[in-house]
Amino acid sequence: MQPFRKLTGIAAPLPLVNVDTDQIIPAKWLKTIERTGLGRGLFESLRYREDGSENPDFVLNREPYRRAVILITGENFGCGSSREHAPWALLDFGIRCIIAPSFADIFFNNCFKNGILPIVLPQETVDLLMHEAESAPEPVFTVDLEEQLVQRPSGNEPIRFEVDPFKRQCLLEGLDDIGLTLQKLAKIEAFERSQRLQQPWLWPSAA
Amino acid sequence: MSGPKTLFDKIWDSHVVDVQEDGTCLLYIDRHLVHEVTSPQAFAGLRAAGRKVHRPETVLAVPDHNVPTTDRSRGIPDPTSRIQVETLRRNCAEFGITLFDMDDVRQGIVHVIGPEQGFTLPGTIVVCGDSHTSTHGAFGALAFGIGTSEVEHVLATQTLLQKRPKTMRILVVGELGFGVSAKDVILGIIGRIGTAGGTGHVIEYAGPVIEALSMEGRMTVCNMSIEAGARAGLVAPDGKTFAWLRGRPMAPKGALWEQAVAYWRTLPSDPGARYDREVVIDASELEPMVTWGTSPQDVVPITGRVPDPARERDEKRRAAMERALAYMGLEPGMPMEEIRIDKVFIGSCTNARLEDLRAAAEVVRKSGLEVAPNVQALVVPGSGLVKHQAEEEGLDRIFVEAGFEWREPGCSMCLAMNADRLQPGERCASTSNRNFEGRQGKGGRTHLMSPAMAAAAALTGRLTDVRKLVA
């Protein structure tokens, strides 16, 4: 996983609530057996018209937001299915940070596994950042994970954000979860020995 | 932790392998269900790192999202769907995982076959790369959906890193009225608490109405926990749970069964156990429910009308309502019963079990009506075994004679990954779980409801109060 330390770039405003994973990446794109190449399907129904041409009204089809690396959006972003194709599509497009008042749980977790930082901020703060992303001549933000700060194009006081310390560490170092967990294999095996005695019905081969 | 414990606490605490300084737990996973859509990249990751599956015997795989529901003798015509199913087959063979393949009578929707086989057991932790894994909570298992990276993590380590969620108890009191089912209960709950109402929580459903529900009904309720924002829903295991599981192929047998039941009886929440949040729903006030918009929280009784965004004070919510009505092609104030439909889908992990098919067939039989002209109605059983049992009972004949199509098992039109889908602008009465934009096909319009209500809609060609047809 690519580490996430400091990200500077364009933030795109997407003022919609309850954006679901079917909107982020429709089911027809889930037939892939790869993790890459999903950027084309990102927000497909919003981004393209019936004839397949770009919808010029959609934010990611407009300059400078075509180059967005940050998305600022409404509450409950990523609700719906567990498809990791949603963060894969965002990542493939170039989005590495999403700022919203709240996220759906599974999507939120999936982001961290892919080097994407989801930031939760109060609605008023998100509204403020959304406004700057919409109106600044060059809406360039910097998200600094080490300092836990969002620097704004206006140059006004940076916004502080909270993040789970363990998840932060994994992002900063680009850590492979599985490798970390396998270091605890002895503990896992000790648990298994104990469960096998206490709940043998879960261990059919022990019967 | 001392003091009274909830069902959730008991399951969680008995699965903690390790706790990190910040409270993140390494949880042991007992059972892992796998389907073709969210697993290929996980197996590829294992292969790339030279890792093997830690306990292959705890994994059960099935193709369900991409499979055709029509004649399967010539395989899957769509090449991308076919590759995904073939990839699952190859991965299961390579890593030693049991697969119920497309031609196996036990094949079906992953959340139907897990319980059906007795693979899902009380007190266990069950995961699957699928958000509707919450279904299995009906058995008193802590069951939740995970992403593909986590699928890989579970395959390699039999564990997951998790922060302890909060708990919510939803007490459903009163009595279900005539024509009101488990689906109406959960739609009513989501309408009340919203699609983010359960975010960060595990919901325990309790109270006389939940206790009175069949196991199928409890599965329907737990299934849509994720539509309320909760990763998991739970119901305390009881005599009904044990009776349902007894004798299932993968359930414990003999002395082990007795030992398991003795343990399972200790799982229900202790008196006085505390929850982070409590909600009480009076089921007596529920009617058959339908959705009008593009979020599962957009719920009204069938006797109601399409709501008017002008009466919504919150600006963001109003904008979302206007957008939903434009997408759905509906006008504020329109009676729900006047909405005409083009398609009917009876199926999905929410409502494709035998009881659901019986309920739909009962409406057809009692009304004596046939599917309305210009309406296409699909009945897609949840598994090959459900299909077989339904045929033994003659349900297929009731459906086919009335003009419904009787299909092969799979996820089908719930998410339109196979050939079953809505055309742009088509409107569907559906027993599935999501009415998101484009969910059942690009431009398709979905109204969620119970199997009996969907059957009623098929027969009249419009959303219909089923109580009028079967009274």
Boltz contact constraints between the chains, C-beta under 6 A:
constraints:
  - contact:
      token1: [A, 17]
      token2: [B, 316]
      max_distance: 6.0
  - contact:
      token1: [A, 17]
      token2: [B, 320]
      max_distance: 6.0
  - contact:
      token1: [A, 18]
      token2: [B, 295]
      max_distance: 6.0
  - contact:
      token1: [A, 20]
      token2: [B, 436]
      max_distance: 6.0
  - contact:
      token1: [A, 22]
      token2: [B, 436]
      max_distance: 6.0
  - contact:
      token1: [A, 22]
      token2: [B, 438]
      max_distance: 6.0
  - contact:
      token1: [A, 22]
      token2: [B, 439]
      max_distance: 6.0
  - contact:
      token1: [A, 26]
      token2: [B, 438]
      max_distance: 6.0
  - contact:
      token1: [A, 27]
      token2: [B, 415]
      max_distance: 6.0
  - contact:
      token1: [A, 27]
      token2: [B, 416]
      max_distance: 6.0
  - contact:
      token1: [A, 27]
      token2: [B, 417]
      max_distance: 6.0
  - contact:
      token1: [A, 30]
      token2: [B, 37]
      max_distance: 6.0
  - contact:
      token1: [A, 31]
      token2: [B, 80]
      max_distance: 6.0
  - contact:
      token1: [A, 31]
      token2: [B, 81]
      max_distance: 6.0
  - contact:
      token1: [A, 31]
      token2: [B, 84]
      max_distance: 6.0
  - contact:
      token1: [A, 33]
      token2: [B, 40]
      max_distance: 6.0
  - contact:
      token1: [A, 33]
      token2: [B, 87]
      max_distance: 6.0
  - contact:
      token1: [A, 35]
      token2: [B, 41]
      max_distance: 6.0
  - contact:
      token1: [A, 45]
      token2: [B, 438]
      max_distance: 6.0
  - contact:
      token1: [A, 76]
      token2: [B, 196]
      max_distance: 6.0
  - contact:
      token1: [A, 79]
      token2: [B, 195]
      max_distance: 6.0
  - contact:
      token1: [A, 81]
      token2: [B, 131]
      max_distance: 6.0
  - contact:
      token1: [A, 82]
      token2: [B, 129]
      max_distance: 6.0
  - contact:
      token1: [A, 82]
      token2: [B, 130]
      max_distance: 6.0
  - contact:
      token1: [A, 82]
      token2: [B, 131]
      max_distance: 6.0
  - contact:
      token1: [A, 82]
      token2: [B, 145]
      max_distance: 6.0
  - contact:
      token1: [A, 82]
      token2: [B, 147]
      max_distance: 6.0
  - contact:
      token1: [A, 84]
      token2: [B, 147]
      max_distance: 6.0
  - contact:
      token1: [A, 84]
      token2: [B, 148]
      max_distance: 6.0
  - contact:
      token1: [A, 105]
      token2: [B, 231]
      max_distance: 6.0
  - contact:
      token1: [A, 106]
      token2: [B, 145]
      max_distance: 6.0
  - contact:
      token1: [A, 110]
      token2: [B, 147]
      max_distance: 6.0
  - contact:
      token1: [A, 113]
      token2: [B, 149]
      max_distance: 6.0
  - contact:
      token1: [A, 165]
      token2: [B, 22]
      max_distance: 6.0
  - contact:
      token1: [A, 166]
      token2: [B, 22]
      max_distance: 6.0
  - contact:
      token1: [A, 166]
      token2: [B, 24]
      max_distance: 6.0
  - contact:
      token1: [A, 177]
      token2: [B, 153]
      max_distance: 6.0
  - contact:
      token1: [A, 178]
      token2: [B, 153]
      max_distance: 6.0
  - contact:
      token1: [A, 178]
      token2: [B, 156]
      max_distance: 6.0
  - contact:
      token1: [A, 181]
      token2: [B, 157]
      max_distance: 6.0
  - contact:
      token1: [A, 181]
      token2: [B, 159]
      max_distance: 6.0
  - contact:
      token1: [A, 184]
      token2: [B, 18]
      max_distance: 6.0
  - contact:
      token1: [A, 187]
      token2: [B, 17]
      max_distance: 6.0
  - contact:
      token1: [A, 187]
      token2: [B, 18]
      max_distance: 6.0
  - contact:
      token1: [A, 188]
      token2: [B, 17]
      max_distance: 6.0
  - contact:
      token1: [A, 188]
      token2: [B, 159]
      max_distance: 6.0
  - contact:
      token1: [A, 191]
      token2: [B, 17]
      max_distance: 6.0
  - contact:
      token1: [A, 191]
      token2: [B, 28]
      max_distance: 6.0
  - contact:
      token1: [A, 201]
      token2: [B, 252]
      max_distance: 6.0
  - contact:
      token1: [A, 201]
      token2: [B, 256]
      max_distance: 6.0
  - contact:
      token1: [A, 201]
      token2: [B, 260]
      max_distance: 6.0
  - contact:
      token1: [A, 202]
      token2: [B, 30]
      max_distance: 6.0
  - contact:
      token1: [A, 207]
      token2: [B, 256]
      max_distance: 6.0
